[in-house]
Amino acid sequence: MKHIQNLLSGILFLGATSLFAQSPSWSVNANSFQYDMTVTAALDLNCVELTNPSNKLGAFVGGVLRGTATTSNVINGKYLTTMSVYSNTASGENVIIEKLVKLK
C-alpha cells in the first residue's frame, strides 16, 4: 500500500488530450509490472464534463502505455472512469492521461 501511495504522490496529471483517429488497440500486460494503482475520476475537457460512455483513455509514462479505461461507469449521473496504472518504480513517475475521440 505504501508503494501505491508513493506512486500516487509522484503522479502529475497534465490533463486530457484529444486525439482524432480510429480507436487504438491499446493493451497493457499487467504481469510485466511490479506495482499498480487505481485511479477513479470524473473527467472534463475544456471545463466540459465528458459524458460519452465510449471515451477511451490511456495512461502514459514517457510515451509508454501504462493503463487503459473508458468512461463507461455512471454513478449519480456522472460518467466516471476507473483505471489501473502500472509501474516498476515505486514513486516519482509522471503519468499523462490522454483521451481518444473517435470521429463518427
C-alpha positions in Angstrom: 0.0 0.0 0.0 2.9 2.4 0.8 4.3 1.9 -2.7 0.9 2.8 -4.2 0.7 5.9 -2.0 4.3 6.9 -3.1 3.4 6.4 -6.7 0.3 8.5 -6.3 2.3 11.3 -4.8 4.6 11.2 -7.8 1.9 11.5 -10.4 1.3 14.6 -12.4 -1.9 14.7 -14.4 -1.3 17.1 -17.3 -4.9 16.9 -18.4 -6.8 15.2 -21.1 -5.6 15.5 -24.6 -7.9 14.9 -27.6 -6.7 12.8 -30.4 -8.7 12.3 -33.6 -8.2 8.8 -35.0 -9.6 5.3 -35.2 -9.8 3.5 -31.9 -6.3 2.2 -30.9 -5.7 -1.4 -29.9 -4.3 -0.3 -26.6 -3.4 -3.1 -24.2 -1.2 -3.4 -21.2 0.4 -6.6 -19.8 -0.1 -6.1 -16.1 2.2 -9.1 -15.3 5.1 -7.0 -16.7 4.9 -4.6 -13.8 5.6 -4.8 -10.1 3.4 -2.0 -8.9 -0.1 -0.7 -9.7 -2.5 1.9 -8.5 -6.2 2.6 -9.2 -7.4 6.0 -10.3 -11.1 6.8 -10.2 -12.1 10.2 -11.7 -14.8 12.3 -13.4 -13.2 13.8 -16.4 -13.6 17.1 -18.2 -12.1 18.6 -21.3 -12.0 22.4 -21.5 -14.3 22.6 -18.5 -17.0 20.4 -20.1 -17.6 17.0 -18.4 -17.1 14.0 -20.6 -20.4 12.2 -20.9 -19.9 9.8 -23.8 -19.6 6.2 -22.4 -17.2 5.3 -25.2 -14.5 7.8 -24.4 -11.2 5.8 -24.4 -8.4 6.9 -22.1 -4.8 5.9 -21.9 -2.2 6.5 -19.2 1.3 7.1 -20.5 4.7 7.4 -18.8 7.4 8.6 -21.2 5.3 7.7 -24.2 4.8 4.1 -22.9 1.2 2.9 -22.3 0.7 2.0 -18.6 -3.1 1.7 -18.4 -6.4 2.0 -20.3 -10.0 2.6 -19.5 -13.3 4.0 -20.8 -15.8 6.5 -19.2 -18.5 3.8 -19.1 -19.2 3.8 -15.3 -22.2 6.1 -14.4 -22.6 6.9 -10.7 -25.1 9.6 -9.6 -25.4 10.8 -13.2 -21.6 11.3 -13.6 -19.6 9.3 -16.1 -16.6 8.0 -14.2 -13.5 6.1 -15.2 -11.6 3.6 -13.1 -8.2 2.9 -14.4 -5.3 0.7 -13.2 -1.9 2.3 -13.9 1.2 0.0 -13.8 4.8 0.7 -12.9 8.1 -0.9 -12.0 9.0 2.2 -9.9 7.5 2.8 -6.5 7.3 6.6 -6.9 8.4 9.6 -8.9 6.9 8.9 -12.4 4.8 11.4 -14.2 1.6 10.0 -15.7 -0.1 11.7 -18.6 -3.7 10.8 -19.3 -4.8 11.0 -23.0 -8.3 10.9 -24.3 -9.1 9.4 -27.7 -12.2 10.9 -29.5 -13.5 8.8 -32.4 -14.8 10.6 -35.4 -18.2 9.5 -36.5 
